[in-house]
Amino acid sequence: MLKKLTLSLQFGVLQNAALHRAALPRHKVTRWIRHALQSDAEITVRIVGTEEGQVLNRDYRHKDYATNVLTFDYAHQPVVSADLVLCAPVVSSEAKEQHKTLQAHYAHLLVHGTLHAQGWEHETNAVDARAMELREIEILAGLGFENPY
């Protein structure tokens, strides 16, 4: 059963905004996130440019570069509460490098971030990383996307 999702979809200042907006219609973003949820959720998705992405990654992870997705998880139960921040230029560049559509890469990163928002981890050890990867593959297959790895 699909979970209840309260979604805020925001676009910061970024180049090629129309391209990213087209890849992220609200109904699809909602569908992708819902399929990764194990409980009801309140999630904000913010699409940002390189500068905002780098500042957030530096300030919160102490890594001075823009990364593809940052997950700020505030609560796992009874309702998942999180912010997912995706850096549009990084996502676009990675999609090209990996020969994926922009939309497929966004779907993967939103599923990935949503799993993080629920406590899934991949940087702790190889077992956790493999479990998370397999869960992502399973969710994305259910959404009609190919294995992102």
ZADRENVEX-241781 format. One record per residue: residue in one letter; x, y, z of N, C-alpha, C, O in turn. Coordinates in nm, 4 decimals, padded with zeros to 6 digits. Example, Ala and Ser with C-alpha at 12.3 -4.5 7.8 and 13.67 -1.06 7.14 Angstrom:
2
sefi|nu|nv|nw|cau|cav|caw|cu|cv|cw|ou|ov|ow
A|01.3190|-00.5690|00.7800|01.2300|-00.4500|00.7800|01.3200|-00.3300|00.7800|01.4236|-00.3319|00.8465
S|01.2850|-00.2250|00.7080|01.3670|-00.1060|00.7140|01.2900|00.0030|00.7870|01.3409|00.1138|00.8039
//
This chain:
149
sefi|nu|nv|nw|cau|cav|caw|cu|cv|cw|ou|ov|ow
M|00.0837|-00.1182|00.0000|00.0000|00.0000|00.0000|00.0885|00.1250|00.0000|00.1824|00.1359|00.0788
L|00.0569|00.2184|-00.0893|00.1361|00.3402|-00.0962|00.1088|00.4273|00.0255|-00.0037|00.4358|00.0746
K|00.2122|00.4900|00.0713|00.2059|00.5723|00.1910|00.1637|00.7150|00.1575|00.1795|00.7623|00.0449
K|00.1098|00.7815|00.2586|00.0705|00.9218|00.2444|00.1971|01.0070|00.2409|00.2889|00.9890|00.3209
L|00.1991|01.0998|00.1464|00.3151|01.1871|00.1315|00.2692|01.3315|00.1193|00.1872|01.3655|00.0340
T|00.3235|01.4154|00.2061|00.3076|01.5599|00.1924|00.4389|01.6080|00.1312|00.5451|01.5964|00.1923
L|00.4303|01.6618|00.0104|00.5499|01.6973|-00.0655|00.5541|01.8467|-00.0950|00.4558|01.9061|-00.1392
S|00.6709|01.9060|-00.0694|00.7000|02.0413|-00.1143|00.8120|02.0282|-00.2170|00.9199|01.9787|-00.1846
L|00.7878|02.0717|-00.3397|00.8864|02.0647|-00.4472|00.9301|02.2066|-00.4800|00.8501|02.2888|-00.5246
Q|01.0589|02.2346|-00.4571|01.1119|02.3697|-00.4725|01.2276|02.3717|-00.5722|01.3046|02.2762|-00.5829
F|01.2376|02.4820|-00.6441|01.3486|02.5019|-00.7371|01.4210|02.6293|-00.6979|01.3619|02.7373|-00.6952
G|01.5496|02.6161|-00.6676|01.6313|02.7319|-00.6349|01.6755|02.8003|-00.7633|01.6221|02.7743|-00.8711
V|01.7731|02.8874|-00.7496|01.8275|02.9573|-00.8652|01.9225|02.8628|-00.9375|02.0221|02.8175|-00.8811
L|01.8901|02.8337|-01.0638|01.9777|02.7452|-01.1404|01.9632|02.7704|-01.2889|01.8590|02.8155|-01.3364
Q|02.0700|02.7401|-01.3613|02.0669|02.7517|-01.5068|01.9876|02.6337|-01.5624|01.9794|02.5281|-01.4997
N|01.9304|02.6524|-01.6787|01.8516|02.5477|-01.7449|01.7373|02.4983|-01.6570|01.7049|02.3795|-01.6574
A|01.6769|02.5887|-01.5825|01.5697|02.5511|-01.4902|01.4570|02.4770|-01.5620|01.4004|02.3826|-01.5069
A|01.4241|02.5187|-01.6836|01.3138|02.4546|-01.7572|01.3431|02.3073|-01.7837|01.2527|02.2239|-01.7777
L|01.4659|02.2756|-01.8122|01.5064|02.1362|-01.8363|01.4835|02.0510|-01.7110|01.4331|01.9391|-01.7199
H|01.5201|02.1036|-01.5968|01.5066|02.0290|-01.4714|01.3601|02.0218|-01.4275|01.3152|01.9192|-01.3764
R|01.2875|02.1292|-01.4474|01.1440|02.1267|-01.4156|01.0718|02.0232|-01.5010|00.9833|01.9528|-01.4523
A|01.1090|02.0141|-01.6272|01.0455|01.9179|-01.7184|01.0747|01.7734|-01.6764|00.9906|01.6853|-01.6939
A|01.1926|01.7499|-01.6217|01.2304|01.6154|-01.5781|01.1665|01.5773|-01.4455|01.1680|01.4605|-01.4066
L|01.1101|01.6764|-01.3758|01.0582|01.6541|-01.2404|00.9128|01.6974|-01.2234|00.8828|01.7790|-01.1362
P|00.8215|01.6438|-01.3055|00.6818|01.6796|-01.2817|00.6388|01.6298|-01.1440|00.6752|01.5200|-01.1017
R|00.5620|01.7113|-01.0762|00.5225|01.6822|-00.9378|00.4628|01.5428|-00.9205|00.4949|01.4735|-00.8239
H|00.3766|01.5010|-01.0128|00.3123|01.3698|-00.9984|00.4134|01.2553|-01.0051|00.3959|01.1529|-00.9391
K|00.5187|01.2725|-01.0845|00.6207|01.1676|-01.0926|00.7101|01.1682|-00.9687|00.7426|01.0623|-00.9149
V|00.7489|01.2850|-00.9244|00.8302|01.2944|-00.8024|00.7547|01.2303|-00.6871|00.8129|01.1550|-00.6090
T|00.6269|01.2592|-00.6760|00.5435|01.2001|-00.5709|00.5434|01.0475|-00.5825|00.5611|00.9774|-00.4829
R|00.5238|00.9976|-00.7017|00.5208|00.8521|-00.7246|00.6533|00.7865|-00.6865|00.6545|00.6841|-00.6182
W|00.7644|00.8447|-00.7302|00.8959|00.7862|-00.7025|00.9216|00.7791|-00.5522|00.9653|00.6762|-00.5006
I|00.8943|00.8880|-00.4836|00.9193|00.8912|-00.3396|00.8261|00.7951|-00.2665|00.8699|00.7219|-00.1778
R|00.6991|00.7950|-00.3027|00.6034|00.7059|-00.2352|00.6449|00.5595|-00.2437|00.6284|00.4838|-00.1480
H|00.6986|00.5203|-00.3583|00.7390|00.3811|-00.3761|00.8569|00.3424|-00.2865|00.8797|00.2239|-00.2620
A|00.9305|00.4398|-00.2385|01.0446|00.4127|-00.1502|01.0093|00.4251|-00.0025|01.0927|00.3980|00.0839
L|00.8866|00.4658|00.0266|00.8474|00.4888|00.1656|00.7950|00.3634|00.2348|00.7244|00.2819|00.1753
Q|00.8316|00.3504|00.3621|00.7798|00.2428|00.4460|00.6759|00.2959|00.5443|00.6071|00.2180|00.6104
S|00.6643|00.4283|00.5540|00.5626|00.4904|00.6392|00.5254|00.6249|00.5770|00.5880|00.6683|00.4803
D|00.4248|00.6900|00.6318|00.3840|00.8210|00.5819|00.5000|00.9196|00.5968|00.5894|00.9006|00.6793
A|00.4967|01.0255|00.5149|00.6106|01.1175|00.5160|00.5719|01.2601|00.4812|00.4721|01.2865|00.4141
E|00.6552|01.3504|00.5298|00.6537|01.4918|00.4929|00.7932|01.5232|00.4413|00.8896|01.5276|00.5178
I|00.8027|01.5449|00.3113|00.9340|01.5617|00.2490|00.9355|01.6868|00.1615|00.8432|01.7128|00.0844
T|01.0431|01.7629|00.1762|01.0696|01.8753|00.0875|01.1801|01.8327|-00.0074|01.2838|01.7822|00.0356
V|01.1580|01.8529|-00.1355|01.2595|01.8287|-00.2382|01.2972|01.9649|-00.2929|01.2118|02.0394|-00.3413
R|01.4250|01.9971|-00.2851|01.4736|02.1265|-00.3356|01.5814|02.1011|-00.4401|01.6797|02.0316|-00.4142
I|01.5617|02.1576|-00.5571|01.6573|02.1459|-00.6664|01.7379|02.2758|-00.6676|01.6817|02.3848|-00.6783
V|01.8698|02.2628|-00.6566|01.9556|02.3796|-00.6399|02.0668|02.3844|-00.7447|02.0928|02.2873|-00.8159
G|02.1309|02.5003|-00.7514|02.2476|02.5173|-00.8364|02.3742|02.4764|-00.7625|02.3695|02.4379|-00.6457
T|02.4856|02.4848|-00.8307|02.6138|02.4415|-00.7757|02.6513|02.5157|-00.6483|02.6961|02.4546|-00.5513
E|02.6330|02.6483|-00.6484|02.6753|02.7266|-00.5321|02.5997|02.6843|-00.4054|02.6616|02.6591|-00.3021
E|02.4679|02.6765|-00.4131|02.3899|02.6374|-00.2952|02.4223|02.4936|-00.2539|02.4321|02.4632|-00.1350
G|02.4387|02.4062|-00.3522|02.4736|02.2672|-00.3221|02.6070|02.2554|-00.2513|02.6211|02.1774|-00.1571
Q|02.7052|02.3327|-00.2962|02.8381|02.3290|-00.2344|02.8350|02.3839|-00.0922|02.8964|02.3269|-00.0021
V|02.7641|02.4936|-00.0723|02.7546|02.5536|00.0618|02.6914|02.4541|00.1597|02.7425|02.4353|00.2701
L|02.5826|02.3914|00.1206|02.5153|02.2954|00.2088|02.6040|02.1750|00.2391|02.6122|02.1303|00.3535
N|02.6704|02.1228|00.1359|02.7578|02.0065|00.1566|02.8760|02.0437|00.2465|02.9163|01.9651|00.3323
R|02.9306|02.1621|00.2267|03.0430|02.2080|00.3096|02.9992|02.2299|00.4543|03.0662|02.1860|00.5478
D|02.8866|02.2980|00.4714|02.8423|02.3332|00.6063|02.7927|02.2131|00.6866|02.8112|02.2086|00.8082
Y|02.7307|02.1168|00.6210|02.6696|02.0056|00.6946|02.7480|01.8752|00.6877|02.7355|01.7912|00.7768
R|02.8288|01.8568|00.5832|02.9057|01.7322|00.5730|03.0559|01.7584|00.5749|03.1354|01.6644|00.5741
H|03.0946|01.8841|00.5776|03.2355|01.9251|00.5805|03.3109|01.8754|00.4571|03.4285|01.8397|00.4639
K|03.2390|01.8743|00.3435|03.2985|01.8371|00.2148|03.2731|01.9536|00.1206|03.1581|01.9847|00.0893
D|03.3801|02.0181|00.0754|03.3692|02.1447|00.0031|03.3524|02.1253|-00.1478|03.4371|02.1672|-00.2266
Y|03.2424|02.0615|-00.1863|03.2058|02.0459|-00.3268|03.0558|02.0189|-00.3332|02.9949|01.9765|-00.2350
A|02.9985|02.0435|-00.4475|02.8562|02.0141|-00.4671|02.8424|01.8641|-00.4942|02.9175|01.8080|-00.5741
T|02.7476|01.8002|-00.4284|02.7220|01.6581|-00.4490|02.5836|01.6399|-00.5099|02.5057|01.7350|-00.5156
N|02.5526|01.5203|-00.5550|02.4260|01.4993|-00.6251|02.3034|01.5126|-00.5351|02.2083|01.5819|-00.5713
V|02.3037|01.4475|-00.4181|02.1876|01.4549|-00.3295|02.2330|01.4615|-00.1838|02.3243|01.3901|-00.1422
L|02.1687|01.5467|-00.1089|02.1893|01.5562|00.0352|02.0567|01.5242|00.1021|01.9519|01.5727|00.0596
T|02.0612|01.4433|00.2057|01.9402|01.4099|00.2804|01.9534|01.4648|00.4215|02.0491|01.4355|00.4933
F|01.8564|01.5438|00.4586|01.8479|01.5943|00.5952|01.7270|01.5252|00.6572|01.6129|01.5635|00.6314
D|01.7524|01.4240|00.7385|01.6409|01.3502|00.7988|01.6212|01.3973|00.9419|01.7155|01.4041|01.0207
Y|01.4971|01.4294|00.9735|01.4636|01.4858|01.1038|01.3895|01.3866|01.1924|01.4017|01.3915|01.3148
A|01.3131|01.2970|01.1317|01.2388|01.1963|01.2073|01.2108|01.0776|01.1159|01.1837|01.0938|00.9969
H|01.2179|00.9567|01.1743|01.1862|00.8356|01.0985|01.0463|00.7846|01.1315|00.9810|00.7233|01.0471
Q|01.0004|00.8095|01.2533|00.8700|00.7584|01.2997|00.8011|00.8632|01.3854|00.8724|00.9431|01.4460
P|00.6731|00.8699|01.3957|00.5773|00.7877|01.3202|00.5647|00.8328|01.1754|00.5136|00.7593|01.0909
V|00.6121|00.9553|01.1467|00.6108|01.0078|01.0098|00.7536|01.0444|00.9725|00.8238|01.1102|01.0493
V|00.7959|01.0017|00.8550|00.9277|01.0400|00.8042|00.9241|01.1891|00.7737|00.8333|01.2367|00.7056
S|01.0220|01.2620|00.8238|01.0329|01.4051|00.7986|01.1738|01.4333|00.7480|01.2720|01.4061|00.8171
A|01.1831|01.4884|00.6259|01.3156|01.5074|00.5674|01.3137|01.6128|00.4584|01.2098|01.6437|00.4000
D|01.4325|01.6671|00.4330|01.4579|01.7526|00.3178|01.5557|01.6781|00.2278|01.6564|01.6254|00.2750
L|01.5262|01.6738|00.0991|01.6177|01.6171|-00.0002|01.6612|01.7319|-00.0900|01.5778|01.7991|-00.1508
V|01.7909|01.7540|-00.0981|01.8449|01.8626|-00.1792|01.9262|01.8006|-00.2920|02.0235|01.7292|-00.2679
L|01.8852|01.8287|-00.4155|01.9542|01.7744|-00.5322|02.0173|01.8878|-00.6102|01.9523|01.9883|-00.6390
C|02.1429|01.8717|-00.6440|02.2176|01.9738|-00.7160|02.2048|01.9484|-00.8668|02.2659|01.8561|-00.9207
A|02.1246|02.0314|-00.9332|02.0905|02.0111|-01.0735|02.2117|01.9952|-01.1663|02.2119|01.9020|-01.2467
P|02.3145|02.0805|-01.1597|02.4280|02.0626|-01.2505|02.5012|01.9295|-01.2285|02.5478|01.8679|-01.3243
V|02.5112|01.8857|-01.1036|02.5775|01.7586|-01.0750|02.4929|01.6427|-01.1285|02.5455|01.5501|-01.1903
V|02.3627|01.6484|-01.1047|02.2731|01.5426|-01.1520|02.2785|01.5345|-01.3047|02.2858|01.4255|-01.3613
S|02.2750|01.6490|-01.3701|02.2801|01.6533|-01.5160|02.4104|01.5944|-01.5699|02.4095|01.5143|-01.6634
S|02.5211|01.6346|-01.5103|02.6524|01.5849|-01.5525|02.6638|01.4338|-01.5322|02.7125|01.3625|-01.6199
E|02.6191|01.3857|-01.4171|02.6250|01.2417|-01.3887|02.5360|01.1625|-01.4840|02.5740|01.0543|-01.5289
A|02.4186|01.2154|-01.5150|02.3283|01.1463|-01.6070|02.3961|01.1271|-01.7423|02.3887|01.0193|-01.8012
K|02.4625|01.2322|-01.7915|02.5333|01.2221|-01.9195|02.6465|01.1204|-01.9119|02.6607|01.0365|-02.0009
E|02.7271|01.1273|-01.8060|02.8395|01.0350|-01.7891|02.7936|00.8895|-01.7808|02.8614|00.7995|-01.8302
Q|02.6787|00.8674|-01.7185|02.6272|00.7317|-01.6971|02.5314|00.6872|-01.8076|02.4718|00.5799|-01.7990
H|02.5168|00.7694|-01.9106|02.4295|00.7385|-02.0245|02.2866|00.7075|-01.9805|02.2251|00.6112|-02.0263
K|02.2353|00.7919|-01.8899|02.0982|00.7805|-01.8407|02.0222|00.9061|-01.8811|02.0818|01.0101|-01.9090
T|01.8910|00.8949|-01.8837|01.8122|01.0159|-01.9027|01.8194|01.0959|-01.7729|01.8441|01.0403|-01.6658
L|01.7977|01.2249|-01.7835|01.7974|01.3104|-01.6656|01.6879|01.2634|-01.5695|01.7089|01.2582|-01.4483
Q|01.5725|01.2297|-01.6238|01.4618|01.1861|-01.5398|01.4938|01.0557|-01.4665|01.4610|01.0422|-01.3486
A|01.5562|00.9612|-01.5328|01.5928|00.8340|-01.4680|01.6916|00.8578|-01.3545|01.6824|00.7934|-01.2500
H|01.7851|00.9488|-01.3739|01.8837|00.9752|-01.2686|01.8183|01.0469|-01.1504|01.8474|01.0166|-01.0347
Y|01.7296|01.1424|-01.1806|01.6563|01.2068|-01.0716|01.5740|01.1052|-00.9938|01.5709|01.1093|-00.8708
A|01.5076|01.0146|-01.0635|01.4268|00.9118|-00.9951|01.5148|00.8299|-00.9022|01.4773|00.8041|-00.7878
H|01.6316|00.7888|-00.9503|01.7230|00.7098|-00.8676|01.7663|00.7877|-00.7438|01.7635|00.7348|-00.6327
L|01.8061|00.9126|-00.7626|01.8553|00.9907|-00.6498|01.7445|01.0231|-00.5495|01.7706|01.0321|-00.4296
L|01.6226|01.0404|-00.5969|01.5111|01.0637|-00.5050|01.4787|00.9380|-00.4251|01.4480|00.9466|-00.3062
V|01.4852|00.8223|-00.4886|01.4671|00.6960|-00.4162|01.5804|00.6795|-00.3156|01.5561|00.6442|-00.2002
H|01.7025|00.7042|-00.3577|01.8208|00.6937|-00.2714|01.8063|00.7843|-00.1487|01.8251|00.7403|-00.0352
G|01.7728|00.9114|-00.1731|01.7562|01.0063|-00.0636|01.6421|00.9692|00.0289|01.6517|00.9872|00.1503
T|01.5345|00.9177|-00.0273|01.4203|00.8761|00.0543|01.4573|00.7587|00.1437|01.4134|00.7522|00.2585
L|01.5371|00.6660|00.0926|01.5836|00.5557|00.1773|01.6714|00.6088|00.2905|01.6575|00.5656|00.4049
H|01.7608|00.7014|00.2598|01.8426|00.7633|00.3652|01.7534|00.8283|00.4712|01.7819|00.8195|00.5906
A|01.6457|00.8935|00.4271|01.5551|00.9621|00.5193|01.4874|00.8654|00.6164|01.4337|00.9063|00.7193
Q|01.4911|00.7368|00.5819|01.4297|00.6337|00.6660|01.5337|00.5518|00.7422|01.5009|00.4509|00.8046
G|01.6590|00.5962|00.7364|01.7624|00.5306|00.8140|01.8516|00.4342|00.7380|01.9434|00.3769|00.7966
W|01.8272|00.4147|00.6092|01.9152|00.3272|00.5297|02.0515|00.3946|00.5153|02.0597|00.5168|00.5029
E|02.1570|00.3158|00.5170|02.2937|00.3673|00.5046|02.3742|00.2838|00.4062|02.3474|00.1652|00.3872
H|02.4719|00.3461|00.3449|02.5631|00.2732|00.2561|02.7085|00.3050|00.2860|02.7979|00.2408|00.2308
E|02.7341|00.4020|00.3718|02.8729|00.4384|00.4018|02.9252|00.3702|00.5279|03.0407|00.3900|00.5656
T|02.8415|00.2905|00.5931|02.8816|00.2260|00.7182|02.9634|00.1005|00.6940|03.0674|00.0808|00.7568
N|02.9167|00.0148|00.6026|02.9899|-00.1084|00.5706|02.9364|-00.1666|00.4403|02.8354|-00.1204|00.3873
A|03.0052|-00.2683|00.3894|02.9700|-00.3281|00.2606|02.8337|-00.3977|00.2634|02.7619|-00.3971|00.1635
V|02.7985|-00.4568|00.3760|02.6696|-00.5257|00.3865|02.5550|-00.4246|00.3753|02.4592|-00.4472|00.3013
D|02.5649|-00.3133|00.4486|02.4628|-00.2089|00.4410|02.4566|-00.1490|00.3006|02.3483|-00.1226|00.2482
A|02.5723|-00.1280|00.2409|02.5774|-00.0704|00.1063|02.5074|-00.1607|00.0062|02.4295|-00.1135|-00.0766
R|02.5348|-00.2897|00.0133|02.4729|-00.3855|-00.0799|02.3217|-00.3937|-00.0568|02.2444|-00.3992|-00.1525
A|02.2801|-00.3944|00.0693|02.1365|-00.4010|00.1001|02.0645|-00.2792|00.0435|01.9570|-00.2918|-00.0152
M|02.1237|-00.1615|00.0611|02.0612|-00.0389|00.0113|02.0567|-00.0392|-00.1414|01.9558|-00.0018|-00.2012
E|02.1647|-00.0808|-00.2031|02.1715|-00.0880|-00.3487|02.0636|-00.1821|-00.4033|01.9943|-00.1481|-00.4992
L|02.0495|-00.2996|-00.3427|01.9486|-00.3957|-00.3878|01.8074|-00.3402|-00.3702|01.7209|-00.3622|-00.4551
R|01.7840|-00.2688|-00.2611|01.6522|-00.2090|-00.2384|01.6234|-00.1023|-00.3438|01.5113|-00.0937|-00.3940
E|01.7231|-00.0217|-00.3773|01.7057|00.0795|-00.4810|01.6720|00.0149|-00.6150|01.5810|00.0597|-00.6848
I|01.7446|-00.0894|-00.6505|01.7210|-00.1607|-00.7767|01.5778|-00.2136|-00.7812|01.5093|-00.2017|-00.8829
E|01.5333|-00.2723|-00.6699|01.3987|-00.3285|-00.6610|01.2914|-00.2195|-00.6779|01.1964|-00.2369|-00.7542
I|01.3070|-00.1087|-00.6072|01.2103|00.0012|-00.6157|01.2074|00.0577|-00.7571|01.1000|00.0769|-00.8140
L|01.3235|00.0843|-00.8137|01.3297|00.1434|-00.9467|01.2725|00.0496|-01.0525|01.2075|00.0955|-01.1464
A|01.2953|-00.0796|-01.0392|01.2366|-00.1765|-01.1332|01.0848|-00.1698|-01.1268|01.0173|-00.1767|-01.2296
G|01.0309|-00.1561|-01.0051|00.8867|-00.1437|-00.9879|00.8304|-00.0166|-01.0493|00.7109|-00.0077|-01.0777
L|00.9165|00.0808|-01.0693|00.8764|00.2075|-01.1308|00.9040|00.2101|-01.2810|00.8740|00.3085|-01.3486
G|00.9617|00.1006|-01.3328|00.9901|00.0922|-01.4758|01.1257|00.1432|-01.5175|01.1485|00.1676|-01.6360
F|01.2182|00.1601|-01.4214|01.3526|00.2058|-01.4535|01.4513|00.0900|-01.4480|01.4347|-00.0043|-01.3706
E|01.5534|00.0989|-01.5308|01.6585|-00.0024|-01.5334|01.7469|00.0079|-01.4092|01.7459|00.1090|-01.3391
N|01.8224|-00.0971|-01.3837|01.9201|-00.0997|-01.2745|02.0137|00.0199|-01.2913|02.0810|00.0319|-01.3937
P|02.0186|00.1087|-01.1911|02.1021|00.2286|-01.2043|02.2510|00.2022|-01.1846|02.3339|00.2907|-01.2056
Y|02.2840|00.0800|-01.1442|02.4246|00.0482|-01.1196|02.4764|-00.0310|-01.2352|02.5934|-00.0693|-01.2363
//
